């Protein structure tokens, strides 16, 4: 494992170009969906993005933060 991979951390500062546009696109993508369909879409989106990230340490850190738990490292 490379040194960069060993020290990689989740980016928690704003890092999305045009964040308001992204948020609007995300909300609009679910506007015609039922709650169940929106939940399934969100699950698929999470899995697609997790696959893109690919780093287990970063993914674990994101899970902990999303659950409201402090970093467990």
Secondary structure by P-SEA (a helix, b strand, c coil): cccccccbbbbccccccaaaaaaaaaaaaaccccaaaaaaaaaaaaaaaaaaaccaaaaaaaaaaaacccccc
